[in-house]
Amino acid sequence: MDALLTLIDKGNTFLWSFLLLVMLVGTGVYYTIRLKFIQIRRFREGWHEVFGNFSLSGQKHEKGEMTSFQAIATAIAAQVGTGNLAGAATALIGGGPGAIFWMWVSAFFGMATIYSEAVLAQTYRTEKHGEITGGPVYYIKAAFKGTLGRVMAGLFAVFIILALGFMGNMVQSNSIGAAFAEVFAEFGLGVPPVAVGLILAVIAAFIFLGGTRRLAAVVEKLVPIMAIIYIFGSLILILLHITALPRAVAMIFVGAFSPKAVLGAGAGIGVREAVRFGVARGLFSNEAGMGSTPHAHARARASSPHHQGMCAMVSVFIDTFIILNLTVFSVLTTGAMDSGKTGVALAQQAFATSFGRFGTIFIAVCLLFFAFSTILGWHFFGETNVRYLFGDKASRIYSLLVVLFIVIGSTLKVQLVWDLSDFFNGLMVIPNVCALIALTGVVRKEAGKHGAL
């Protein structure tokens, strides 16, 4: 096991210390400039696109389509997962408070990147077997013709199936299992995490078998409810420690450029680690540039690709600048970092400082909703690529394998699960970003048609 951890860690160091930092942030900067800071100029329009279509009524959709709100809810369901709780906590421990600054930077530029992903997903979506489908595999083939396009699309499909369908969903179940193990321990109960994993697997299987319609119906109701509950609880905690907020903000900005000034020379964390953990965990949280959420945006019944792109930008804002920041400031203002805990246990410690056992339970329940909604979204993204590679008949086998990996993930060591997820997340970025750059002209043309340039 130690040898595997070492090997995966070396792979992640290669990917995340330079290559993917340049590709992800560079693509975000590039699109921000080419689209003339669209994430600032048209943010109000995007906000209206999302919440102007808000509905819990389960609107009808045809040919596998979703309403625009259902598509954005599915995207946010995938984005708002353990990255916002356990991911934020591991970023703070691994990269120090300064890592959060680099999360913000990557998310700001990522808003322009995800706009382009949604536009291309809508532009190149297609109909197969009477159902609307789409995603990076289709715009990758459009960007690179012939054998090169087919190979790159095929690699992306394999990487996303491994990264999200299998490894990523193990992260989600692992974090849920760990959170509830902490709760059970508070009451002196020795319930193993695998028991939680088995329950999750059964519920997930029921929804998987219901297809896109059942998925859309669940997430459009689950996402708003879970977000409101967590926002309300976090704001109460932060307000109880409001006097510590200025220091927490200072720790983030100082730590971004001088981690030792915040953590001390003995911490062993430098700027490089702050950037690496900030961007890596930021990607895991908001998924901009990763090529995952375009699968949901492709199915949206939007008035135009541009309008769905506006919705996509807002999803990154909600994920990183609202939900994730609430976790960050809950941890920093309560002094929970001094507890020595990491992952979801660190977030639970933050809430326990003021709410005792209820705080531990609150985070476990929130994580259950966050992570479970992500499992649903990521299964859907992986399934789209399974169908692309192997046809519709393979989707049931894939769903059964995902259910199995949910159970397995609940039993593994936290570090191994996160490292594997980071590795495959990194690999899927490469073909997706290459296609985004190659199709810049298509994105600019669509933005120009709607006066967004």
C-alpha positions in Angstrom: 0.0 0.0 0.0 2.8 2.4 0.9 4.5 1.7 -2.5 1.3 2.5 -4.3 0.9 5.8 -2.3 4.4 6.8 -3.2 3.9 6.1 -6.9 0.6 8.0 -7.1 2.1 10.9 -5.2 4.9 11.2 -7.7 2.4 11.2 -10.5 0.4 13.9 -8.8 3.5 16.0 -8.1 4.3 15.9 -11.8 0.8 16.8 -12.9 -0.1 19.4 -10.3 3.2 21.1 -9.5 3.4 22.7 -13.0 1.7 21.1 -16.0 -2.0 21.4 -14.9 -1.5 24.6 -13.0 -0.3 26.2 -16.3 -3.0 24.5 -18.3 -6.0 25.3 -16.0 -5.1 28.8 -14.8 -3.6 29.6 -18.2 -6.8 28.6 -20.1 -8.9 30.6 -17.6 -6.7 33.7 -18.1 -6.8 33.2 -21.9 -10.6 32.9 -22.1 -11.0 35.8 -19.6 -9.0 38.0 -21.9 -10.6 36.7 -25.2 -14.1 37.1 -23.7 -13.3 40.5 -22.2 -13.9 39.5 -18.6 -17.3 38.0 -19.3 -17.5 36.6 -15.8 -17.7 40.2 -14.5 -19.6 42.0 -17.2 -22.4 39.4 -17.7 -22.6 37.9 -14.2 -25.9 39.6 -13.5 -27.3 38.0 -16.7 -26.1 34.6 -15.6 -27.6 35.0 -12.1 -31.0 35.8 -13.8 -30.6 32.8 -16.1 -30.2 30.4 -13.2 -32.8 31.7 -10.7 -35.2 33.0 -13.3 -35.7 29.3 -14.2 -35.9 28.2 -10.6 -38.4 25.4 -10.1 -39.2 22.6 -7.8 -42.2 21.5 -9.8 -40.4 18.8 -11.9 -41.0 20.3 -15.3 -41.3 17.9 -18.2 -38.5 17.4 -20.6 -38.2 15.5 -23.8 -35.6 13.3 -25.5 -33.4 13.1 -22.5 -33.3 16.9 -22.1 -33.4 18.7 -18.8 -34.8 22.1 -18.0 -32.1 24.8 -17.8 -32.5 24.8 -14.0 -32.3 21.0 -13.8 -29.1 21.0 -15.8 -27.5 23.7 -13.6 -28.7 21.8 -10.5 -27.1 18.6 -11.8 -23.9 20.6 -12.4 -24.0 22.1 -9.0 -24.8 18.7 -7.5 -21.6 17.4 -9.0 -19.6 20.5 -7.9 -20.9 20.9 -4.4 -19.6 17.7 -2.8 -16.8 16.7 -0.5 -14.6 19.3 -2.1 -16.5 21.9 -0.2 -16.1 20.2 3.2 -13.4 17.6 3.2 -11.6 19.2 0.2 -11.5 22.6 1.7 -10.2 21.1 5.0 -7.4 19.1 3.3 -6.4 22.2 1.3 -6.0 24.1 4.5 -3.9 21.4 6.1 -1.8 20.6 3.0 -1.3 24.1 1.7 -2.1 26.3 4.6 -4.6 29.1 4.7 -2.9 30.6 1.6 -4.2 27.7 -0.5 -7.6 29.3 -0.3 -6.4 32.4 -2.1 -5.3 30.3 -5.0 -8.6 28.5 -4.9 -10.2 31.9 -5.4 -7.9 32.8 -8.3 -8.5 29.6 -10.1 -12.2 29.8 -9.6 -12.4 33.4 -10.9 -10.6 32.5 -14.1 -12.4 29.2 -14.1 -15.7 31.0 -14.6 -14.6 32.0 -18.1 -13.4 28.4 -18.7 -16.7 26.8 -17.7 -18.6 29.3 -19.9 -16.7 28.0 -22.9 -17.3 24.4 -21.8 -21.0 24.9 -21.6 -21.2 26.8 -24.9 -19.3 24.0 -26.7 -21.4 21.3 -25.0 -24.5 22.9 -26.3 -23.1 23.6 -29.8 -21.9 20.1 -30.4 -24.5 18.0 -28.7 -26.2 15.3 -30.6 -29.2 12.9 -30.6 -28.6 9.2 -30.2 -31.3 6.6 -30.0 -33.9 9.4 -29.5 -32.1 11.0 -26.7 -30.1 14.3 -26.5 -26.5 13.7 -25.4 -23.3 15.6 -25.4 -20.0 16.4 -23.6 -16.3 16.9 -24.2 -15.9 13.7 -26.4 -18.1 15.4 -29.0 -16.3 18.8 -29.1 -12.9 17.1 -28.8 -13.7 15.2 -32.1 -14.8 18.5 -33.6 -11.6 20.2 -32.6 -9.3 17.5 -33.8 -10.3 15.7 -36.9 -9.6 12.1 -37.9 -7.6 9.6 -35.8 -6.2 12.2 -33.4 -9.7 13.4 -32.5 -11.0 9.9 -31.9 -8.0 8.9 -29.8 -8.2 12.1 -27.7 -11.9 11.7 -27.2 -11.5 8.0 -26.3 -8.8 8.8 -23.7 -10.9 11.5 -22.2 -13.8 9.1 -21.9 -11.7 6.5 -20.2 -10.2 9.0 -17.8 -13.5 10.5 -16.7 -15.0 7.0 -16.1 -12.1 6.2 -13.8 -11.8 9.7 -12.3 -15.4 10.3 -11.4 -17.5 7.2 -11.9 -15.0 5.0 -9.9 -12.3 6.9 -8.0 -14.3 10.1 -7.5 -17.3 8.3 -6.1 -15.0 6.4 -3.7 -14.0 9.8 -2.4 -17.6 10.7 -1.8 -18.5 7.5 0.0 -15.2 7.5 2.0 -15.9 11.0 3.3 -19.5 10.1 4.2 -18.4 7.0 6.0 -15.7 8.9 7.9 -18.2 11.6 8.9 -20.7 9.2 10.3 -18.0 7.1 12.0 -17.1 10.3 13.9 -20.7 10.8 14.9 -21.1 7.2 16.0 -17.9 7.4 18.0 -19.4 10.4 19.9 -22.1 8.1 21.2 -19.8 5.2 21.9 -21.1 3.2 18.9 -18.6 1.2 16.8 -20.5 1.2 13.5 -18.1 0.6 10.7 -17.9 3.0 7.7 -18.7 0.1 5.3 -22.2 -0.1 6.8 -22.8 3.5 5.7 -21.3 2.6 2.3 -23.8 -0.2 1.8 -26.8 2.0 2.6 -25.5 4.6 0.2 -25.0 2.0 -2.5 -28.6 0.7 -2.3 -30.1 4.2 -2.5 -27.8 5.2 -5.4 -28.7 2.0 -7.3 -32.4 2.9 -7.1 -31.8 6.3 -8.6 -29.3 5.1 -11.2 -31.8 2.6 -12.6 -34.3 5.4 -13.0 -32.2 7.2 -15.7 -32.0 10.9 -16.5 -35.5 11.8 -15.5 -35.2 10.4 -12.0 -31.8 12.0 -11.6 -33.1 15.4 -12.7 -36.1 15.2 -10.5 -34.0 14.4 -7.4 -31.2 16.9 -7.9 -33.5 19.9 -8.7 -35.1 19.4 -5.2 -32.0 18.3 -3.3 -29.5 21.0 -4.3 -31.4 24.1 -3.2 -32.4 22.5 0.1 -28.9 21.2 1.0 -27.4 24.6 0.1 -29.8 26.6 2.2 -29.3 24.4 5.3 -25.5 24.5 5.1 -25.4 28.3 4.4 -27.7 29.0 7.3 -25.7 26.8 9.8 -22.3 28.1 8.7 -23.3 31.8 8.9 -24.5 31.2 12.5 -21.1 29.7 13.4 -19.1 32.4 11.7 -21.2 35.1 13.4 -20.5 33.6 16.8 -16.8 34.0 16.1 -17.1 37.2 14.0 -14.2 38.9 15.9 -11.8 36.3 14.5 -12.9 37.0 10.9 -10.4 39.8 10.1 -7.5 37.6 11.3 -8.8 34.7 9.2 -8.9 36.8 6.1 -5.4 38.1 6.8 -4.1 34.5 7.2 -5.4 33.7 3.7 -3.7 36.7 2.0 -0.5 36.5 3.9 -0.3 32.7 3.6 -0.8 32.8 -0.2 2.7 34.4 -0.6 4.4 33.7 2.7 3.0 30.5 4.4 5.7 30.4 7.0 4.6 33.8 8.3 1.3 32.3 9.2 2.2 28.7 10.1 5.8 29.1 11.3 9.0 27.8 9.7 8.5 24.3 11.1 5.3 23.7 9.1 7.2 22.8 6.0 4.6 24.4 3.7 5.8 26.9 1.0 4.2 28.9 -1.7 4.4 26.0 -4.1 2.4 23.8 -1.8 -0.2 26.6 -1.3 -0.6 27.0 -5.0 -0.7 23.2 -5.7 -3.3 22.4 -3.0 -5.3 25.5 -3.8 -5.7 24.8 -7.5 -6.0 21.0 -7.1 -8.7 21.2 -4.5 -10.3 24.1 -6.3 -10.6 22.0 -9.4 -12.1 19.1 -7.3 -14.6 21.5 -5.9 -15.8 23.6 -8.9 -14.6 21.3 -11.8 -14.0 24.2 -14.2 -11.8 23.0 -17.1 -12.1 19.4 -16.0 -14.7 18.5 -18.6 -17.3 17.0 -16.2 -20.2 19.5 -16.0 -20.5 19.9 -19.8 -22.4 16.6 -19.8 -25.2 18.3 -17.9 -25.1 21.5 -19.8 -25.3 19.6 -23.1 -28.8 18.3 -22.1 -30.2 21.6 -21.0 -33.2 23.0 -22.9 -31.6 26.4 -23.1 -32.5 29.3 -25.4 -28.9 29.3 -26.8 -25.5 28.0 -26.0 -24.5 31.4 -24.7 -27.3 31.5 -22.1 -26.4 28.1 -20.8 -22.8 29.3 -20.5 -24.1 32.1 -18.3 -25.6 29.5 -16.0 -22.4 27.6 -15.9 -20.5 30.6 -14.7 -22.8 31.1 -11.8 -22.4 27.5 -10.7 -18.7 28.0 -10.1 -19.5 31.2 -8.1 -22.0 29.4 -5.9 -19.6 26.5 -5.4 -16.4 28.3 -4.5 -17.2 31.8 -3.5 -20.2 30.9 -1.3 -20.3 27.2 -0.2 -16.6 26.6 0.0 -15.8 29.9 1.7 -18.3 29.1 4.4 -16.3 26.0 5.3 -13.0 27.8 5.2 -14.1 30.6 7.5 -15.8 28.2 9.8 -12.5 26.4 10.3 -10.3 29.5 10.5 -12.5 31.6 12.8 -13.0 28.7 15.3 -9.3 27.8 15.5 -10.1 24.2 14.5 -6.9 23.9 12.5 -5.0 23.5 15.8 -6.9 20.3 16.6 -4.6 18.2 14.4 -7.6 16.8 12.5 -7.9 16.7 8.7 -10.6 16.0 6.1 -14.2 16.1 7.1 -13.2 15.6 10.8 -11.7 19.1 10.7 -15.0 20.6 9.5 -16.8 18.7 12.2 -14.3 19.9 14.8 -15.1 23.5 13.8 -18.8 23.1 14.3 -18.3 21.1 17.5 -16.5 24.1 19.1 -19.8 25.9 19.4 -22.5 23.3 18.9 -20.9 20.2 20.5 -22.3 16.9 19.3 -24.9 18.6 17.3 -22.2 20.3 15.2 -20.6 16.9 14.4 -24.0 15.5 13.4 -24.8 18.6 11.4 -21.7 18.3 9.2 -22.2 14.6 8.8 -25.8 15.2 7.5 -24.7 18.1 5.2 -21.9 16.0 3.8 -24.3 13.1 3.2 -26.5 15.4 1.1 -23.5 17.1 -0.6 -21.6 13.9 -1.4 -24.6 11.9 -2.4 -25.7 14.5 -4.9 -22.2 14.4 -6.3 -22.4 10.7 -6.6 -25.5 11.1 -8.7 -24.0 13.7 -10.9 -20.7 11.9 -11.4 -22.4 8.6 -12.2 -24.3 10.4 -14.9 -21.2 12.0 -16.4 -19.4 8.7 -16.5 -22.4 6.9 -17.9 -22.5 9.3 -20.9 -18.9 8.3 -21.7 -19.6 4.6 -21.2 -22.3 4.8 -23.7 -20.0 6.7 -26.1 -17.4 4.0 -25.9 -19.4 0.8 -25.5 -23.0 1.5 -26.3 -26.2 1.7 -24.3 -26.1 -2.0 -23.1 -22.9 -1.3 -21.1 -24.5 1.4 -18.9 -26.2 -1.2 -16.5 -22.8 -2.9 -16.0 -21.2 0.4 -15.4 -23.9 1.4 -12.8 -23.4 -1.9 -10.9 -19.6 -1.3 -10.8 -20.1 2.2 -9.5 -22.3 0.8 -6.7 -19.5 -1.6 -5.9 -16.9 1.2 -5.8 -19.2 3.2 -3.5 -19.0 0.3 -1.0 -15.2 -0.2 -1.5 -14.5 3.5 -1.1 -16.1 3.7 2.3 -13.4 1.2 3.6 -10.2 2.7 2.2 -7.6 5.0 3.7 -8.4 8.7 3.1 -5.1 9.7 1.6 -5.1 6.9 -1.0 -8.6 7.7 -2.2 -7.9 11.4 -2.6 -4.5 10.8 -4.3 -6.1 8.4 -6.9 -8.9 10.9 -7.5 -6.4 13.8 -8.0 -4.4 11.7 -10.5 -7.2 10.8 -12.8 -8.8 14.2 -12.5 -5.5 15.6 -13.8 -5.4 13.3 -16.7 -8.9 14.1 -18.0 -8.1 17.8 -17.9 -5.4 17.5 -20.7 -7.6 16.5 -23.7 -10.4 18.8 -22.6 -8.3 21.9 -22.3 -6.6 21.3 -25.6 -10.0 21.2 -27.3 -11.2 24.3 -25.5 -8.2 26.3 -26.8 -8.6 24.9 -30.3 -12.3 25.9 -30.4 -11.9 29.5 -29.1 -13.3 30.9 -32.3 -16.5 29.0 -31.9 -17.0 30.3 -28.3 -16.2 33.9 -29.3 -18.6 33.7 -32.2 -21.4 32.5 -29.9 -20.7 35.2 -27.4 -20.6 37.8 -30.1 -24.0 36.8 -31.4 -25.5 37.8 -28.1 -23.5 41.1 -27.7 -21.3 39.6 -25.0 -18.0 40.8 -26.6 
